[in-house]
Amino acid sequence: MAAVQVTDSSFKQDVLESELPVLVDFWAPWCGPCRMVAPVVDEISEQYDGQVKVVKLNTDENPSVASQYGIRSIPTLMIFKGGQRVDMVVGAVPKTTLANTLEKYL
């Protein structure tokens, strides 16, 4: 299952109120490293289907959530659990790094 797009208006419902841990990919269309990490995020989405919800938030179109969480550089991948931010990874990272970070919250 590919990552779902979330917006400023759907963030609370899709991420903060989710029963599952959520991986949020903060990205923008012009960002090269974001495009590099996108297939990794999709693989994670498939690998952890049913265990983790994976969503993407376009920071250009949804600036309020991005500023609320202090996103300064993209890609930033944040993990939310129980409505709280529990971890984050900044930059295009290998799949193993992302998977190991996620495993801590399953």
Secondary structure, DSSP 8 states (H G I E B T S, - for coil): ---EEE-TTTHIIIIIT-SS-EEEEEE-TT-HHHHHHHHHHHHHHHHTTTT-EEEEEETTT-HHHHHHTT--SSSEEEEEETTEEEEEEES---HHHHHHHHHTT-
